[in-house]
C-alpha cells in the first residue's frame, strides 16, 4: 500500500480517541471496546459484512456523546467529564443511582442549594435520563449517517443504551429487538471499564451478574469462552493496541479514504466538537470557511487550502476534553480552570498526530493559540516558529470568537471586532493575515457575496463595546 494512502480504519481509530476524552474515559477506550466486541462477533460467527459494520459501530459508539455535555452541567451543576466517566459504573439499581446523584450533583453549590438540586435530580431522574440519552443517541446516529455508514451502523449507535430486559433507553427495546451491534457494544463497553480498573476476572464477573438483565445471555457466554484465553486480556494492554485493532477490520472491506471523504469526515468531527456547547455551534465550520477565504487572499494554492480547511475544522477537537462547567462558565475563570482550557490544543495535537498523514496538520492546528510575541499557549512559540497556516487559522478563530456570543458576553459587531483585533496585530496576530481578513469581510458584506456559505454567522450589533473578562485572542 502506498504510504500516502489513508485507511478508513486508521483514520476513524485515531479520531475515536477524541470520543474517549469527551466521555472522560482513559485513552483507547473505543479501540479496546472494538477489540473486545470484534472477538465476541467472531465467536458468534457473524459474517464478514456484519463484522465490518460492527467494527465501526464499536469505534464510533460515542459519536453523540458531546451533544448532552452542556445539559448535564445545567441539570446537575457538575463536571460533565467525571459525571460521564463514573456513570459507566452504575448498574441502574436505585441504590447505585441515588448514591451517584449524591456524589455528583451540585458539588460547587452551597449546602442548601445543593440539597435542592439533589432533590430535584432524584424527582426528575427518569425524565432527565431519557432526555440526555435520547439526545446522545439521535445525534450519534445522525453523524454516523453523515460519515456514509449504513443504517445498520447508525441504528447500532442509536440503541447503545438499550438493555436486554427492556429497561434501557431511548426506546425501551428488549431482547432481540435490540440491534446485535448495540448489544455487543454495550457489553464490550462495560467489560472494558471493569477490566481496566479491576482486571479481567472482575469484568467477567460483572458481565455474568448483568446477564439476562443488561446483556444478551448468548453474548455473555461467548465472552466467557473468549475470556478463557489470556491472549485477549494481554492484547488490551499491548503497546501496539491500535495496530492490533486495525487488523481486526475484515480485510476484504477495507476502505481507502479519498479527498472528498476526508473532507466529510473532518466536517463531521468538527460538528462533534461544536455540539459540545451551545455557544460554539457552527464555530469550526465558520473558522474553516474564513480560513479558506483568507488563504485564497494570500495566494495559498488550492491543494494546500483544502488541507488547511481540514485543519481548521479540527483545530478545536481537543476541547472535547474540557468540561462544559468551564467552557460555558459565565464568569471569570479561576487559575485551575484557565489551565484546563489551555490544555485543549495539547489534546488536539495528540489526537491528530495519531494519524501519520496528519503529522504536520496536527502541529499547525494545535498552535492556533500561540502569539507572535511568545506569550501564547501551549508552547509559548515566537513568530519565527509559527507557520503561515497557523497564523491564518488563528486570525479566523479570533474573528469568529469575538463576533459570536459567549456565556460571558454578547456577540460583538464586526467593525468593533476588527478594531479590537487591530490592537493585537504584530503582538498576537499577523498583520498580513489581518489585512487579508479585512478584505474577506468587506467582500462578504457585498450583496454579490451573499451566497458564500458561512454557517451561523452572527452580525448582530450591540450598544457599545463591552469589556471581555477573558482573552479576546481566541475561543
C-alpha positions as CSV (number, residue, x, y, z in Angstrom):
1,X,0.0,0.0,0.0
2,X,1.2,3.5,-0.9
3,X,2.4,5.2,2.3
4,X,0.3,8.3,1.4
5,X,-2.9,6.3,1.4
6,X,-5.1,6.5,4.4
7,X,-7.3,3.6,5.5
8,X,-10.7,4.4,6.9
9,X,-9.9,2.2,9.9
10,X,-6.7,4.1,10.7
11,X,-8.5,7.5,10.5
12,X,-11.6,6.5,12.5
13,X,-9.5,4.6,15.0
14,X,-7.4,7.7,15.6
15,X,-10.3,10.1,15.8
16,X,-12.0,7.7,18.3
17,X,-9.6,9.0,20.9
18,X,-11.4,12.3,20.7
19,X,-14.6,10.5,21.7
20,X,-12.7,8.9,24.7
21,X,-11.8,12.2,26.2
22,X,-15.3,13.7,25.9
23,X,-16.6,10.6,27.8
24,X,-14.0,11.1,30.5
25,X,-12.5,7.7,29.6
26,X,-8.8,6.7,29.5
27,X,-7.1,6.8,26.1
28,X,-8.0,3.9,23.9
29,X,-11.5,3.1,25.4
30,X,-13.2,2.9,22.0
31,X,-10.4,0.8,20.4
32,X,-10.3,-1.5,23.3
33,X,-14.1,-1.9,23.0
34,X,-13.6,-2.6,19.3
35,X,-11.1,-5.4,20.1
36,X,-13.4,-7.0,22.7
37,X,-16.6,-6.6,20.6
38,X,-15.0,-8.0,17.4
39,X,-13.8,-11.1,19.3
40,X,-17.4,-11.6,20.5
41,X,-18.7,-11.1,17.0
42,X,-16.3,-13.7,15.6
43,X,-17.2,-16.1,18.4
44,X,-20.9,-16.0,17.5
45,X,-20.0,-16.3,13.8
46,X,-21.1,-13.0,12.4
47,X,-20.5,-12.9,8.6
48,X,-17.7,-10.7,7.3
49,X,-20.0,-7.9,6.1
50,X,-21.7,-7.8,9.6
51,X,-18.3,-7.8,11.3
52,X,-17.3,-4.8,9.2
53,X,-20.4,-2.9,10.4
54,X,-19.8,-4.0,13.9
55,X,-16.2,-2.7,13.7
56,X,-17.3,0.9,13.0
57,X,-20.2,0.7,15.4
58,X,-17.7,-0.1,18.2
59,X,-15.2,2.6,17.2
60,X,-18.0,5.3,16.8
61,X,-20.3,4.2,19.6
62,X,-19.8,7.5,21.4
63,X,-20.3,9.8,18.4
64,X,-23.1,11.7,20.0
65,X,-21.5,12.0,23.4
66,X,-20.6,15.7,23.2
67,X,-24.2,16.7,22.5
68,X,-25.5,16.3,26.0
69,X,-22.5,17.7,27.9
70,X,-23.9,21.2,28.4
71,X,-27.2,19.8,29.5
72,X,-25.6,17.5,32.1
73,X,-23.8,20.6,33.6
74,X,-27.1,22.5,33.6
75,X,-29.1,19.8,35.2
76,X,-26.7,18.6,37.8
77,X,-24.3,21.6,38.3
78,X,-21.4,19.3,37.9
79,X,-18.4,18.4,35.7
80,X,-19.7,16.5,32.7
81,X,-16.4,14.6,32.2
82,X,-16.3,13.0,35.6
83,X,-20.1,12.6,35.5
84,X,-19.9,10.6,32.3
85,X,-16.9,8.6,33.4
86,X,-18.4,7.5,36.7
87,X,-21.8,6.8,35.3
88,X,-20.4,3.9,33.4
89,X,-20.1,2.1,36.7
90,X,-23.8,2.4,37.6
91,X,-25.9,-0.7,37.0
92,X,-29.2,1.2,37.1
93,X,-30.3,-0.1,40.5
94,X,-32.0,2.5,42.8
95,X,-29.2,2.4,45.5
96,X,-26.5,3.0,42.9
97,X,-28.3,5.7,41.1
98,X,-29.1,7.5,44.4
99,X,-25.5,7.3,45.5
100,X,-24.3,8.5,42.1
101,X,-26.6,11.5,42.2
102,X,-25.5,12.4,45.8
103,X,-21.8,12.1,44.8
104,X,-22.0,14.1,41.5
105,X,-24.7,16.8,41.9
106,X,-24.2,20.5,42.8
107,X,-20.7,20.0,44.2
108,X,-19.8,23.6,43.8
109,X,-23.0,24.9,45.3
110,X,-23.8,25.9,48.9
111,X,-25.3,23.3,51.2
112,X,-29.0,24.5,50.9
113,X,-28.7,25.0,47.1
114,X,-27.1,21.6,46.7
115,X,-29.8,19.9,48.7
116,X,-32.4,21.5,46.4
117,X,-30.6,20.4,43.3
118,X,-30.2,16.8,44.5
119,X,-33.9,16.5,45.4
120,X,-34.8,17.9,42.0
121,X,-32.5,15.5,40.3
122,X,-33.9,12.5,42.1
123,X,-37.5,13.6,41.4
124,X,-36.9,14.0,37.7
125,X,-34.4,11.1,37.4
126,X,-36.4,9.3,34.7
127,X,-37.2,12.3,32.6
128,X,-33.7,13.7,32.7
129,X,-32.1,10.4,31.9
130,X,-34.4,9.9,28.9
131,X,-33.6,13.4,27.6
132,X,-29.9,13.0,27.9
133,X,-29.7,9.6,26.3
134,X,-32.1,10.4,23.6
135,X,-30.1,13.5,22.6
136,X,-26.9,11.5,22.6
137,X,-28.3,8.6,20.6
138,X,-30.1,10.6,18.0
139,X,-27.0,12.8,17.4
140,X,-24.6,9.9,17.2
141,X,-26.8,8.1,14.6
142,X,-27.1,11.3,12.5
143,X,-23.4,11.9,12.4
144,X,-22.8,8.2,11.5
145,X,-25.1,8.7,8.5
146,X,-23.2,11.8,7.5
147,X,-20.0,9.7,7.6
148,X,-21.6,7.5,4.9
149,X,-22.1,4.5,7.2
150,X,-25.1,2.2,6.7
151,X,-28.3,2.5,8.6
152,X,-27.4,-0.7,10.5
153,X,-24.3,1.2,11.9
154,X,-26.4,4.2,12.7
155,X,-29.0,2.1,14.5
156,X,-26.3,0.3,16.3
157,X,-25.1,3.6,17.7
158,X,-28.6,4.9,18.4
159,X,-29.5,1.8,20.5
160,X,-26.2,1.6,22.5
161,X,-28.0,2.2,25.8
162,X,-30.8,-0.4,25.4
163,X,-30.9,-3.3,27.8
164,X,-31.9,-6.9,27.3
165,X,-34.7,-6.6,29.9
166,X,-36.3,-3.6,28.1
167,X,-35.3,-1.1,30.8
168,X,-32.8,0.7,28.7
169,X,-33.1,3.8,26.6
170,X,-34.1,5.6,24.4
171,X,-36.8,3.3,23.1
172,X,-37.0,0.6,25.8
173,X,-36.3,-2.2,23.3
174,X,-36.0,-5.7,24.7
175,X,-34.2,-8.9,23.7
176,X,-33.6,-9.4,20.1
177,X,-35.4,-6.2,19.3
178,X,-32.1,-4.5,20.1
179,X,-29.7,-4.5,17.2
180,X,-27.0,-7.1,17.6
181,X,-24.3,-4.4,17.1
182,X,-25.7,-2.4,20.1
183,X,-25.9,-5.5,22.3
184,X,-22.3,-6.3,21.6
185,X,-21.1,-2.7,22.0
186,X,-22.8,-2.2,25.4
187,X,-21.3,-5.4,26.7
188,X,-17.8,-4.5,25.4
189,X,-18.1,-1.1,27.0
190,X,-18.8,-2.4,30.4
191,X,-16.1,-5.1,30.1
192,X,-13.5,-2.5,29.2
193,X,-14.4,-0.2,32.1
194,X,-14.2,-3.0,34.7
195,X,-11.2,-4.7,33.2
196,X,-9.1,-1.6,33.1
197,X,-9.9,-0.8,36.7
198,X,-10.1,-4.2,38.4
199,X,-8.9,-6.8,35.9
200,X,-10.4,-9.5,33.7
201,X,-11.9,-11.5,36.5
202,X,-13.9,-8.5,37.7
203,X,-15.0,-7.7,34.1
204,X,-16.2,-11.3,33.5
205,X,-18.0,-11.3,36.9
206,X,-19.8,-8.1,36.2
207,X,-20.9,-9.4,32.7
208,X,-22.3,-12.5,34.3
209,X,-24.0,-10.6,37.0
210,X,-25.9,-8.5,34.4
211,X,-26.6,-11.4,32.0
212,X,-30.3,-11.5,31.3
213,X,-30.9,-8.0,32.6
214,X,-28.5,-5.7,30.7
215,X,-26.9,-8.2,28.4
216,X,-27.9,-10.9,25.9
217,X,-27.0,-14.2,27.7
218,X,-25.7,-15.7,24.5
219,X,-23.2,-12.9,24.2
220,X,-22.1,-13.2,27.8
221,X,-21.4,-16.9,27.1
222,X,-19.4,-16.0,24.1
223,X,-17.4,-13.6,26.2
224,X,-16.8,-16.3,28.8
225,X,-15.4,-18.6,26.1
226,X,-13.1,-15.8,24.8
227,X,-12.1,-15.0,28.4
228,X,-10.7,-18.4,28.9
229,X,-7.8,-17.4,26.6
230,X,-5.5,-14.9,28.3
231,X,-4.4,-13.5,24.9
232,X,-7.4,-11.1,24.7
233,X,-6.6,-9.5,28.0
234,X,-2.9,-9.2,27.1
235,X,-3.8,-7.6,23.8
236,X,-5.8,-4.9,25.6
237,X,-2.6,-3.8,27.3
238,X,-0.3,-4.1,24.3
239,X,1.7,-1.0,23.3
240,X,0.7,-1.6,19.6
241,X,-3.0,-1.9,20.5
242,X,-4.1,0.4,17.7
243,X,-2.4,-1.7,15.1
244,X,-4.0,-4.8,16.5
245,X,-7.4,-3.2,16.3
246,X,-6.8,-2.1,12.7
247,X,-6.0,-5.7,11.9
248,X,-9.5,-6.7,13.2
249,X,-11.2,-5.0,10.3
250,X,-12.3,-7.6,7.7
251,X,-9.7,-7.1,5.0
252,X,-12.0,-7.5,2.1
253,X,-14.0,-4.4,3.2
254,X,-11.0,-2.1,3.8
255,X,-11.7,1.4,2.5
256,X,-9.1,3.9,1.3
257,X,-10.2,7.4,2.1
258,X,-10.1,9.8,-0.8
259,X,-10.0,13.6,-0.5
260,X,-13.8,14.1,-0.7
261,X,-14.4,11.5,2.0
262,X,-11.7,13.0,4.1
263,X,-13.3,16.4,3.9
264,X,-16.6,14.9,5.0
265,X,-15.0,13.1,8.0
266,X,-13.2,16.3,9.1
267,X,-16.5,18.2,8.9
268,X,-18.4,15.5,10.8
269,X,-15.9,15.6,13.7
270,X,-15.9,19.4,13.6
271,X,-19.6,19.0,14.2
272,X,-19.0,16.7,17.2
273,X,-16.8,19.4,18.7
274,X,-19.3,22.2,18.1
275,X,-22.1,20.1,19.6
276,X,-20.4,20.3,22.9
277,X,-21.6,23.8,23.8
278,X,-24.5,25.9,22.5
279,X,-22.0,28.8,22.4
280,X,-19.8,27.1,19.9
281,X,-22.4,25.8,17.5
282,X,-21.0,26.2,13.9
283,X,-17.7,27.6,15.2
284,X,-15.4,25.0,13.5
285,X,-17.3,25.3,10.1
286,X,-17.2,29.1,10.2
287,X,-13.5,29.1,11.0
288,X,-12.9,26.7,8.2
289,X,-14.8,28.9,5.7
290,X,-12.9,32.0,6.8
291,X,-9.6,30.1,6.7
292,X,-10.2,29.1,3.1
293,X,-11.1,32.7,2.1
294,X,-8.1,34.3,3.9
295,X,-5.8,31.7,2.5
296,X,-7.1,32.5,-1.0
297,X,-6.4,36.2,-0.4
298,X,-2.8,35.2,0.5
299,X,-2.4,33.2,-2.7
300,X,-2.1,29.8,-1.0
301,X,-2.5,27.2,-3.7
302,X,-5.8,25.1,-3.9
303,X,-4.4,21.8,-2.6
304,X,-2.8,23.5,0.4
305,X,-6.0,25.4,1.1
306,X,-8.0,22.2,1.1
307,X,-5.5,20.6,3.5
308,X,-5.7,23.7,5.7
309,X,-9.5,23.7,5.6
310,X,-9.5,20.3,7.3
311,X,-7.1,21.6,9.9
312,X,-9.4,24.5,10.7
313,X,-12.4,22.1,11.0
314,X,-10.4,20.0,13.5
315,X,-8.5,22.8,15.3
316,X,-10.7,22.6,18.4
317,X,-11.1,18.8,18.7
318,X,-9.1,19.0,22.0
319,X,-12.0,21.0,23.5
320,X,-13.8,17.7,23.9
321,X,-11.5,17.1,26.8
322,X,-12.5,20.3,28.6
323,X,-15.6,20.2,30.9
324,X,-18.6,22.3,29.9
325,X,-18.6,23.6,33.5
326,X,-15.6,25.5,32.4
327,X,-16.4,26.2,28.7
328,X,-19.8,27.6,29.5
329,X,-19.0,29.4,32.7
330,X,-20.5,32.9,32.6
331,X,-17.9,34.4,35.0
332,X,-14.1,34.7,35.1
333,X,-12.2,31.5,35.1
334,X,-10.0,30.7,38.1
335,X,-6.4,29.7,37.5
336,X,-7.1,26.0,37.6
337,X,-9.9,26.4,35.1
338,X,-7.8,28.5,32.8
339,X,-5.1,25.8,32.9
340,X,-7.7,23.3,31.8
341,X,-8.7,25.4,28.9
342,X,-5.0,25.9,27.9
343,X,-4.7,22.1,27.6
344,X,-7.1,21.8,24.7
345,X,-4.5,22.4,22.0
346,X,-2.4,19.7,23.5
347,X,-5.3,17.3,23.2
348,X,-5.8,18.5,19.6
349,X,-2.2,17.7,18.7
350,X,-2.2,14.4,20.5
351,X,-5.4,13.2,18.7
352,X,-4.4,14.4,15.2
353,X,-0.8,13.2,15.4
354,X,-2.1,9.6,15.8
355,X,-2.7,9.8,12.0
356,X,0.7,9.7,10.3
357,X,-0.6,11.6,7.3
358,X,-1.7,14.4,9.7
359,X,1.7,14.9,11.4
360,X,2.2,18.5,10.0
361,X,-1.5,19.3,10.3
362,X,-1.5,18.4,13.9
363,X,1.2,20.9,14.7
364,X,-0.4,23.7,12.6
365,X,-3.9,23.2,14.1
366,X,-2.7,22.8,17.7
367,X,-0.8,26.1,17.6
368,X,-3.8,28.4,17.0
369,X,-3.5,30.0,20.4
370,X,0.2,30.8,20.0
371,X,1.2,34.5,19.7
372,X,3.8,36.2,17.7
373,X,5.3,37.7,20.9
374,X,5.7,34.3,22.5
375,X,3.0,34.9,25.1
376,X,0.6,32.3,23.7
377,X,0.0,28.7,24.6
378,X,0.6,25.8,24.9
379,X,4.3,26.1,23.9
380,X,4.9,29.8,24.0
381,X,6.2,29.8,20.4
382,X,7.6,33.0,18.9
383,X,6.9,34.5,15.5
384,X,9.7,32.7,13.7
385,X,8.3,29.3,14.8
386,X,4.6,30.0,13.8
387,X,3.7,28.8,10.3
388,X,1.7,31.0,8.0
389,X,-1.1,28.3,8.0
390,X,-1.3,28.6,11.8
391,X,-1.5,32.4,11.6
392,X,-4.4,32.1,9.2
393,X,-6.3,29.7,11.4
394,X,-5.6,32.0,14.4
395,X,-6.9,35.1,12.8
396,X,-10.1,33.4,11.7
397,X,-10.5,31.7,15.1
398,X,-10.2,35.0,16.9
399,X,-12.6,36.8,14.5
400,X,-15.3,34.2,14.9
401,X,-14.8,34.0,18.7
402,X,-15.3,37.8,19.0
403,X,-18.3,38.1,16.6
404,X,-20.2,35.2,18.2
405,X,-22.0,35.2,21.6
406,X,-20.2,33.6,24.5
407,X,-21.5,32.8,28.0
408,X,-19.7,35.8,29.5
409,X,-20.8,38.4,26.8
410,X,-23.0,39.1,23.8
411,X,-21.8,38.9,20.2
412,X,-19.7,41.9,19.2
413,X,-20.4,43.8,15.9
414,X,-17.9,43.2,13.1
415,X,-16.5,46.8,13.0
416,X,-15.8,46.8,16.7
417,X,-14.4,43.3,16.5
418,X,-11.9,44.4,13.8
419,X,-10.9,47.4,16.0
420,X,-10.2,45.1,18.9
421,X,-8.2,42.7,16.8
422,X,-6.1,45.6,15.3
423,X,-4.9,46.3,18.8
424,X,-3.2,42.8,18.8
425,X,-1.6,43.0,15.4
426,X,2.1,42.3,15.5
427,X,1.9,41.2,19.1
428,X,-0.5,38.3,18.9
429,X,-1.8,38.5,15.3
430,X,-0.1,38.5,11.9
431,X,-0.5,41.9,10.1
432,X,-0.7,40.3,6.6
433,X,-3.3,37.8,7.7
434,X,-5.3,40.6,9.4
435,X,-5.4,42.7,6.2
436,X,-6.5,39.6,4.2
437,X,-9.3,39.1,6.8
438,X,-10.4,42.7,6.3
439,X,-10.6,42.2,2.6
440,X,-12.6,39.0,3.1
441,X,-15.1,40.6,5.5
442,X,-15.5,43.5,3.1
443,X,-16.2,41.1,0.2
444,X,-18.7,39.1,2.3
445,X,-20.6,42.3,3.1
446,X,-21.2,42.9,-0.6
447,X,-24.5,41.8,-2.0
448,X,-23.0,39.6,-4.7
449,X,-21.2,37.6,-1.9
450,X,-24.4,36.8,0.0
451,X,-24.3,33.2,-1.3
452,X,-20.9,32.4,0.3
453,X,-21.6,29.7,2.9
454,X,-20.6,31.0,6.3
455,X,-22.9,28.9,8.6
456,X,-24.3,30.6,11.6
457,X,-22.5,33.9,11.2
458,X,-23.7,36.4,13.7
459,X,-23.7,40.1,12.7
460,X,-25.9,41.5,15.5
461,X,-24.8,44.8,16.8
462,X,-24.8,45.7,20.5
463,X,-25.0,49.1,22.2
464,X,-21.3,49.9,22.7
465,X,-18.4,47.5,23.2
466,X,-18.3,45.6,26.5
467,X,-15.0,44.6,28.2
468,X,-14.0,41.0,27.8
469,X,-13.3,39.2,31.0
470,X,-11.5,36.6,29.1
471,X,-8.8,36.7,26.4
472,X,-10.1,38.2,23.1
473,X,-7.5,36.2,21.2
474,X,-9.5,33.1,20.5
475,X,-12.4,31.0,21.6
